[in-house]
Amino acid sequence: MNSVKTYTLFTDHDIYLFKEGKHYKLYDKFGAHSAEKDGVKGVYFSVWAPNAKKVSVIGNFNNWNDKDHILFPRWDESGIWEGFIAGLTWGTLYKYAIETPRGEILEKSDPYALSWEQNLQAASMVSTTWYEWKDKTWLENRWKKNSINAPISVYEMHLASWVRENDHPKMFLNYRDIADKLVPYVKEMGFTHVEFMPVMEYPYDPSWGYQITGFYAATSRFGSPQDLMFLIDELHNNDIGVILDWVPSHFPGDANGLHRFDGSYLYEHEDPRKGFHPDWKSYIFNYGRNEVKSFLISNAMFWLERYHADGLRVDAVTSMLHLDYSRNEGEWEPNIYGDNVNLEAKAFLQEFNTAVYKEFGDNIITIAEESSDFPMLTKPVHNGGVGFGMKWMMGWMHDTLDYFKEEPNNRKFHHHKLTFASMYMYNENYMMPLSHDEVVHGKASLIYKMPGDEWQKFANLRALYVYMFTHPGAKLLFMGDEFGQTKEWNFKQSLDWHLLEYPVHKGLQTLVKDLNHIYRYEAAFYENQFNPNGFEWLQADDLENSVFIYLRKGKKRDDVCMVILNLTPKVLDYKIGVNAGTHWEVIFNSDDEMYAGSGLKSNIFNEQYEDYMYHPKSISLNLPPLAGIILKQKRDKKYKLQRIKQHKR
């Protein structure tokens, strides 16, 4: 006897939107939802399996048998199976037993489940995202924090390995325990946002979360959905935004996941040239299928709405947009125009960006992790762009690290690796990442990428951070890099927080904290970070000395800062051309003793009204070795008054 009763949450309009690929709130309909029928409480189930012969709900309530709770197929050719089971409550474990046309019985976890078990069975769990949020003030004002005209400094982190208890180094902390430690730390360090590597459910720890099976489930490694919400709530109530890594690019072939969900290629593209990823041995979504587009865009909406995320960093966009990504000749098929752009993936990303920005406006940010020169990623969709808010500046990252790896004596031969980014830095809205990808797989930690002895390594890294925080664009730094983690990142263990007992590591951490402060409170460094008016080279060609000098400018005429990088161990007396009527003061020196530098002061020891470097005035100052210096402009009041009088005449 079938114990399932007829029930539905779908309207005819829902079905129409789903089939058209325009339903962006599928999580309100699909999955397991508390319901009541004929005065009896229970759970409503619905799942998309258009090629199934039969779909049953199996679980700990029926001894995992597929005979007693058979769902009903809808009559509208939507491929949806649904029904109501009385007496079930939150915490019930379940899966779908799907009989394929060939007679196979596939036991699949629910693609829309809100929680999953942490074991080999990885069953879905009837759960809820109900939570009493306390971040109303943040939500009302976050457009100011997420604006491209605001300072955005992101602390990228992997929740499983940021910190663990010394007494239990193999155990994960709960989201709430992480909140107790993370919130005050990020606030003290001055980062404006955190970015969590995927918090969606994933089966394999070495994937770091990038091979997702439960797209709508917060991973239960660290607790319940409400525990994650608490963490986000606490961050918001301390003025810290939350960006989540989102992976619409591929999914693993786990037996209980999306692969061959109803015995057919349902979520993935059937053609392996488009549907199988040769590097990751995973499966690529079929972006041309309307129901799959609705699944993915609804998923993005889910994390932004239900978890109050402030942004999504979209992973592996390059692999999505290029048909020949990681494929040899003959392993891919050109599009209708004969080139390598995946037109369906591009259209999907355009639709995703259009949908989330329409729903949330400038309250949120979408960020593309994209390593090619694919055009117009951050341009509006209505102008032919892909519509992202920002793009990772991968070229800057690679050129910068390549330069800083060089011995100082060789840097004159690689000088323009640091100036090249100015040729394209306003083509897109860029975020400058020093991410987790740069400190794994034998690439060495950032501090051990630097040449020289210990003092030179730390001096080099301090100078690199000055360059990063003063360069146009938003910032992203991976956890541990702020204090000079020496070992490569290991997802199995905590960061080496004990290193902060050593002055060089503590000094580096203090430097990052102060750079965050300068970036956030000096308008010159963020107001025009995506605008060509915000940057001017003063010295880009001093190869022999490896000196770089540039101005950063805010919207107000007097909001100007000068950045000087001396990237050799030599102490230099250096002359610089500046505008008439300006005076300067040194506000930051990475060689300061508080940062474990040598303590050499950088003082302006001469000012002259003479033409120099195409400017009517010059200043001279001493430059410490392997250091970054920041000067702030102070306008001469007499000069300013004189210009006002001339204007009145």
N, C-alpha and C positions, 0 to 999 in steps of 0.2 A: 504493500500500500504506500502510495506517495504521500509524504507528510508535508509537502510544500503547498502553500495556498497562492492563488493568483493575487498579484499586487503589482503596482508600478509607480514609479516617480516620474516617468517620462510623459511629456505631452507630445502631440503631433508636431509642434514647432521644434521641440528638442530633437526629435528624430530628423526633421528636415535639416536643421543646422548641423547635426552630427554627420549626416551624409554629404553635406556640402563642404565640410571641413571648417565650419564657422562657429562651432560650439566651443566656447573658451572656458566653460565652467563645468566640465564633465564630472568633476569630483563631487558635485552636488547630486549626481544621479547614479554614477557607476560605483561599484564597490559594495561594502557592507554598511548599512545605515539602520540605526535604531528606528523602529516603526511600531505601529499598533493597528491591528485588524480585528474588527468585531469585538473590541474591548480587551483584546489579548495583546500583551507586549511581546515583541520579538525583534527579529532582524530581517531586513529586506536585502536581497543579494541581486546584483546584476552584473553581467559580464558579456563582452563582445567576443563571439566565437562563431562566425558565419558559416564555417565549413564543418562544424561539429554535427555528429549524429545525435549525441546526447550529452548533456552537461548536468552533473550532480554536485551538490555541496557535500564534502566529506570533512570530518573533523573529530575532535575529542568528544563531541556530544553524540556521535553515532558509530563510534569505534572504527572510523575511517572507512566505512563501507559505502559503495556507490549505488546502492539499490533503493534506499529509503527517502532520499531528498533530491528529487530530480526537478531541475528548473524548467520553466516553460519558455519555448521560443516565441518571440513576438511575431505577429501576423503581418508586419509591414516590411518584411525583407531587409530589416536593418541588421540582422545577424545577432541581435541581443537576446540573451537568455536571462530570465528573471523570476523572482518568486519570494514569498514570505515564509519564514520558519518561526513558529511560535516558541517562546520560552528561552531563546538565546539572549545572552547579555554580553556586555563588554568583557573582554578577556577570553572569549571563546576562540579556540584555535580551529582553523579551517583551511581547506584548499578546494579547488575545482577539479573534479575527475571528468576529463573531456574525452569522449569517445570519437575517434577520427573516422573518416569514410573507410579507412582500411581496417577498422576494428581495433586499433591500438587504444589503450587507456592511458592518457597523459595526466599526471597529477601536477597541476599548475597552481602556484601561489597567485593571489589576486593582484593584477596590475595596479589597482587603485587602493590597495590596503594601506591603512595608516600606520600599522605596526607589523613587524615580522619577528619571528623567533630568532634567537642566536644559537642555532645548532645545525646539524647536517640536514634535518628535515626542513628547516626554515619555513615553517607554516606561517600563514597570515594570521593576524589576530584582530578580532572585532574591537575597534578602538574609537577614539574621538579626538578631535582637535579643539574641544571646548576649553577655554582658558580665560580667566579674568585679567585682561591686559591692563597695565597701568602706565602706558606710554603715550597717552593722548597728546600731551604737550609736545613730545618729540614728533609725532606724526603730523601735527599741525604746522610745525616749523621746519621739517626736515628738507623741504625744497631749498632752503638756504644752504644747508650742509651738502646737498647733493648736486648743487649747481656747478656748471663748468667754470663759473667765475669764483668759486669758493676753493679754499685750500683742501685738497684731498690727499691724505697720506695714509696708506693702507698697510696694516700689519697682517701678512698672510700666515695662516697657521693650520697645522694638522692637529686636530683635537686629541688624537690618541697618543701623541708623542711630545706635546708641548711641555707638560710636566706630569710626573707621577709621584706617588708617595714613596719615600725612601725605603719604608718598611715593606712595601708591596710593589716592587718595580715592574712586575708583569701584569698588574691589574690596571684597568682603565678607571679614570675618575668619572663620576657622574657629572652630567651637564651642570648641576647646581654647585658641585664642588669646584668645577672649573670656573664658574662665575665668581666664586669667592676670591679666587686668585687672579683671574684674568682681568676683571673690570678695573681694580685699582692699579694694576700694572700698566695696562694700555692707557689709562687716564694720566698716570704720572709720566709716561713716555711721550705723550702728546700726539699719538696717532689719532686721526679723525675717524677711521673706519678699521674694522677687522674684516678679513676675508677668510671664510672657512673653506678648506678643501672639502670635497663632497660630504654632506651629512645625510644624504639619501642612502637607503639600505644597500649594502654591498656584501657579497659573500667572502671575498678574498682579500685579506689584509694587505698583501704586497701590491695590490692594485691602487692603494691609497684612497680608495673610494671612487675611482674613475671607471670601474666596471659595475654599473648599477643594475640591480634586479628589482628593487622596490622604489620606483620613482616617486611615489607619494608617501613613503614611509621615512620618518626620521630614524636613523640607525639606532637600534635598541642597545648597541654596545655601551652607550653612555646614559641610558635611561629612557624615559617615556617622552612622547611628544610634548607633554606639559613641562618636562624638565628642560628641553631645548628652548621652549618658549620663555621659560624663566630666565635662561641665560641671555636670550635676545632682549627681553624686557629690561634686565639689569643694565645691559650695555646702552640701550636707548635712554634709560633714565640717568645715565651718566654722560649723555651727549656723544655717544659713540655709535656710528652707523654700522650696519652688518651687510656684507656682500657674501653671497653664496656661490660657490662653483656649481655650474649646471652643465650636464653632459647630454645634449640631444644628438650627439654624433654617432654613438654606437652603444651596444649592450652585449653582455657575455652570452655564451651558449649554454648556460646552466639548465638542467632538465626542468627545473620548476619555474624558469623565467619566461621571457617573451619569445624566445627562439622556437619556431614551429608551434606557435601557441595552440592552434586547433588542428595541428597536423599539416597545416599549409604555411607558406611564407606570408604571414599575416602582417607583422610589424616591420619585418625586414624586406629589402628588395630581393625579388626572386633571382635576378641576374647576379651571379657572384661578382661580376665586374663592378657592380654598383652596391652589392649587398653584403660583401665579406671584406673585412679589413685584414690585409695580409700581415701587417706588423703586430697587431694586437690580438689576432685570431678571434675577433669579435664580429658582430653583425651590425650592419648599417641600416638605419631606419629608411623606409620607403617614403621619401618626402613628397612624392607625387600622389600618395594615397590620402584622400580627404580625411578618413577616420583617424589615420596616424597623425596627420597635422593637428587635428583637434585634440588628440591625446597629449601631444607635446606642448602645444600652446596652453592648454588647460593646466599642464604641469607647471609651466612657468608662472601662470596666474596663481596657482595654488600656493607656491612658496612666497610669493609677494603678498598675497591676501591673508592666508591663514597664519603664516609665520612672521608677517610684518617685515620681511626682508627688504632692504633698501636698494638692493641691486643684484644682478646676476652676471657673473663672469662666465661667458660661454666658452667651454673648452673645445679645443681641436677644430676651430672654425676652418683652418686651412684644409684639413682633410675632408671637410664637408663640401667645400666650394670647388675642389679640383678633382675631376674624374680620374686623373692620372696620378693622384697622390700615392706615393710609395708603390707604384706599379711600373713594370717594364713595358716596352713597346709590345703591342699585341694583347696586353692584359687589360686594356680599357678601350672604350668606344667613344669617339668624339660626339659632341652634341649636334643639333641640327645645323649649326653654323660652322661646324668643322673644327671647333676649338675645344679646350679642356675644361670649360666652366660647367659645373653641375647646375643647370638652370633650375631644376626642381628644388635643390637645396638653397640656392640663392633666393628663389621666390618664397620658400618657407621662412628663411631668416628675415626677409622683408616683412612678411605677414606677422611674424612673431614680434618684431620691434614695433610695428604699427599698432598691434593689439595692446601690448603692455603699456606703451606710452599714451595711447588713447584712454586706457583705464586708469592709469596712475599719474599721468602728466610728468612734470619735472621732479616729482617726489622720488623717483627711482632712477637708477643708472643701469644700462646694459653695456657690457664690456666684452669685446672680442679678443680672444687669444688667437692671433693670426700672424703667421711668420712670413708670408709672401708680400708682394706689393699689390695685392688685389685692390682695385681702385674704389674709392668713394665708400668705404666701409662705414664711416661716421657721418656721411652726408644724408640728408632727408630722403626718404623713399620717394616722395613726390617729385624730387629732382633727379631720380635715377639712382640714388644711393641705396645702401643696405640698411641704414637707419640706426646703427649702434650709437650709443652715447660716447664711447671711447674705444680705443684699440690699444693693446699692448705694443710698445715701441721696441720690437724684438731686434731690429737692426741696430738701434742705439745700444741695447744691452750687449750684443755680441761684439760690436766695435769697441765699446768701452772696456769690456773685460779683456779683449785681445790687447788693447793698448797698455792697460795696467799690468798685464802679465810680463811685459817687456822690461828688461833691465833698464834703469834710467839712462844709461849711456846710449842705448839703442833707440830711445823714444823719438829722437829727432828724425829717424827714418820712417816713423809711423805717425807723425804729428797729425796728419789730416784725418786720422780715424776719429779724433775727437771733434774736429770741425765739420766733418761730413754731414752729421745729423742736421746742421743748420740749413742744409740745402732742401730738406723735405719736412722739417719738424712742424710745419703748419699745414701740411697736406691733409692731415687727419687730426682728430682730438686724441692726443696720445697720453697713455699712462706708461711711465717708465718703470719696468719691472726688474728687480733682482730677486727672482722667484726660486721656488723649490727645485725646479728643473736644473738649476745651475750648481747645485751642491750635492748631487747624487751620481751614481753610476761611474765612479772613478774620476769625476771632474774636479774633486777637491772642494773643501770649504772655501768661502770667499777669502778668508785671511790667508790660507795657504796657496791661493792663486797669486798672491802678491810676492814679488821678488825680494831678495835681501835677507838680512838678519831680522831678529824679532823686532827691533826698533823700526827698521825700514818697512817691514810688513805692515805694522800698525799705522805708521805714518802714511803709507800709500793708501790703505783702506780708509783712513780718515779723510784724505784728500779726495778719494773717489766719492765718498758720501757728500762732501761739500759740492762737488760737481753735480751729483744727482739731485740734491735738494734745491739747487739754484738754477738748474736747467729748466726751460719751459716744459710744462706737462705735469700731470698728477704723478704721485709716487707710490711704489709698492716695494716692501722689504719683507723677505721671508724670516720667520721666527729664528732666533739664534744669531742671525747676522748682525743684529744690533749690538751684541756684546762680543762678537768674534768667536763664535763656536768653532773649535779647531777640527773636530772630526766631521766627516761627511754626515749629513742628516741620515738618521736611522729610524725608520717608522716603528721599530719594535721597542724603543726606549725613550726615556725623557731626554730633553736637552741637558747639556752639562752646566747647570746653573752654578755649580761650585766654582767655575772659572771666575765668577765675579769677585772672588776673594783676592784676585791678582789685579794690581793697579792698571795694567795695560787694557784688560778687559773691562774693568769698571770705567776707565777713562773713555773707552770707545762708546760704551753705553751712554755715558753722560753727554758725549758729543752728539749722538743721534737724538737724544732728548732735546738738546739745545737747538739743533738744526730744525727739528719739528716745530719748536717754538718760533724760530725766526720765519720759517715758511708760513706758519699760520697767522702771524701777527704783522709781518711786513708786506703790505699790499703789493709792493713791487714784484713779489715772487709768485703771486697767484692771480691777480686781477686780469692780467693779459696773457695768461699762460697758454692760451690757444689763439692768440692774436699777434700778428707780426709787429704791432706797435710795442710789444713788451720786451723786445730783445734787440741789442745792438753790439756788434763786435767792436772792441777798441784795439785788440791785438790778437790776430788769429794766425800770424805767420812767423812767429819767433821760434823757428825750428831748433836753432842752436841752443837756446836756453830752456826749451820746453815750457814756455810761459804762455798762458792763455788769459785774456782779460776781456770781460764782457759786462754790459750793463743790463739790468733788469728794471723794467719800468711799470709802474701802476697807472691808473687812469688819471690821477692828479699829477700835475706837472712836476711837483716836488717829490713825489714818491719814486725815488730812483736809488738803486743799490748797485755797487760795482763788485764784481767777483774776480779775484786774481788767483790763478793756480800756478804754483811753482812746482813742477813735477820732476825735479832732479834734487839730489841731496845738497846742492850748492846754496849758500846764502848769497842773495843778490841785492844790490842797490839798484832800484828800478825806477825809471822815469816814465810818466804816463801823461798823455794829453787829455785835458778835460775842458769843459765849457767855461766860459767867463762867468763870473758871478756865482760860482759854486764853491763850496767848501766841503770837505770830506772828513769823516771820522771812522776809525776802524772799530767795528762792532763785534767781530768774530775772527778768531785765529785758531785754526785746527792744531797748531803747534803749542798751544797753551798747556801749562803743566797740569791743569785740571783734567785734560784729556790724555795725560801721560805723554805729552809732547816734550820737546827739549826746553820749552819755556822762553824761546827767543821772541822778544817783542817785535811787533811790526808797527813802526811809527812813521808818520809823515814828517820828514825832516826838511822839506824845502817846497815852497810854492813860488812859481814865477809866472808873470804875465808875458808869455812869449809863445809864438806859434810852434806847436809840437804835435806830431801825429794828426795833422789837419784840425787841430783845436787851438784856440787862442791862449790857452793857459796850460801849465804843467804842474804836476805834483811829483815828488820823489819820495819813495819809501823803501824800507828794507823788507825783503821777502824771506821768511824762514824756509828751511829745507823741506821738500816733500810736503807742502802745506797748501791749504786753501784759506784765503783771506776774504772777508766781506767788509766792504765799506758802505756807509750810508751818506747820501748827499744832504748837506745843509745849505740852503740857499742864502746868499748874502742879502740881508735886509736892505742895505743901501742900494744894491743893484736892482732889487725888486722894486723899491720905491722909485728909482730913477726911470724904470721902464713904464711904471704907471703914469708918471708925469709926462713922459714922451707920448704915451697913448692919448692922454687928455688933450694935448696940443693938436 
